[in-house]
Amino acid sequence: MPNQMGKRYTCAECEATVLVTKAGDGELSCHGVAMEIAQAKPLPSSD
Amino acid sequence: MNIAMILEMAADALGDRLAYGTRAEGLSYEDLRSAARGIADRVDGSGAQRLALLEANAPIVPATLFGAAWAGVSYAPLNYRLPEAQLEALLSRIEPAVVSAPHWLDNKGTGDRAFPDSPDAPAVLLFTSGTSAEPKAAILEHDQLLAYIFNTLEFGSAGEDEAAIVVVPPFHVAGVAAVLSNTYVGRRIVPVPGVRFSAEDWLVTARDEQITHAMLVPTMLGKIVEAMEADESLRVPTLRAMSYGGSRMPPPILERALHLFPEVDFVNAYGLTETSSTVAILGPDDHRLALYSDEPLFKARLSSVGQPVPGIEFRIVDESGASLGPDEPGEILIRGDQVSGKYVGTDSKVDAEGWLHTGDRGWLDVEGYVFCEGRADDTIIRGGENIGPAEVEDALLQHDAISVAAVVGLADEQYGEKIASMISLRAGVDDVDLDHVREWVRERIGSLKTPEIIVVVDEVPQTATGKILRREVKRLLEDG
């Protein structure tokens, strides 16, 4: 599955986090498994 | 990374969306990127290490901020209201520097000019307001500013109809954060025309531009509340979110604002120049709970600055540096990736373990909500009793004749210090009985904390962002 612009992907095994700054067709993987989109807890806008 | 990445992402993903300005004439993210690249081209040949800005909020502001990042030099927004001699002195401290000008926007950058990768280079230099000392130039690095953005926001999360009205000046950390965070989420920024803040201009611009998000400093919110109370036609029906910060919000003003904007989500943002803006947030639910609950723990939180944002830790210490428990006041220490604490030419305020010593006095409640009383140096010591000016100012502000109140300690032979106050009156109020004001304060907080001296002035000395200039207030009151 192509990666999504501006999303953060995390590894289930380690601390690695990737921010997609240019979307592409590749799949992000770490420790041999696909990285998953981090569900950010949205903070209320402060500025 | 480089903060230019924020605009690069917005221009790539949201290109035609309006980034900055009115619906009729605003710049898109693509326009802004071209302008930033054009500015970087100009800086290249100049030999400058810093790109200074001497403008009020206008399209040249975000273009200069991102242009500096594209060129790999530091962005240094200066207070355009300062007298020429002081500006010259500040510019000489950041040499070699060039100053941007509005006509630089005409020079569109060509091609896909890239920006340098410079994570620990100084991205922004901000002169602190110097309410208690000479201004220092705080250094914010690319990765510190980005830590704040990446830890607290989701890219492109704003709806296409969202617009934020920005009135904090560009040379304040909140002015820098407003550009970075609104660009990252994809929310249009609308500046308010004019150099001096006017509540009417703000309300009219907000209504005409269908503003959804606002950020204000407490004195500005106070003026807006007064204008709305005086004229029922001044309303902003599209407004959804209102954040405030920059100095302590007096609860009497906040309560009036909450009643005037019942549908709006209020957010208190606490941060320092040295922490790349916001480090703690009191959210909308906390505000509602505080307003409608009878539980003292929740009610008290209307004067709290909330809980740390992700990636930030708070600690309260006593004078020996030992950690204090819940509800025990001491100095506020802050640690996290967005914390700088470095200055041009002077020592860092961050200790070996990464804690920034803020000089602010406060405490944490049992659930870790942060309460900030103000600068530790401002505490008045009268007859051995510590008195925070904030408590006295709040009591004064509950009086319906008073608009702004500043409280300081003056030398007193008998008690060490005596309490003195400078106040300005609300619009439409010509005169006030000062004995009545003293009685009002005495009934609320007792005679020990009641100001001995009260002076009525047209305008209490403040910085451009509404922070009370205590040094100046004190000097004026001492001189009588």
Interface residues (C-beta under 8 A of the other chain):
Chain A: M5 G6 K7 R8 L19 T21 K22 A23 A40 K41 P42 L43 P44 S45 S46 D47
Chain B: M5 E8 M9 D12 A13 F150 T152 L153 E154 F155 G156 S157 A164 A174 A177 A178 S181 N182 V185 R187 H213 M215 A241 S243 G245 D265 V267 A269 S277 T278 I281 G283 P284 V309 P310
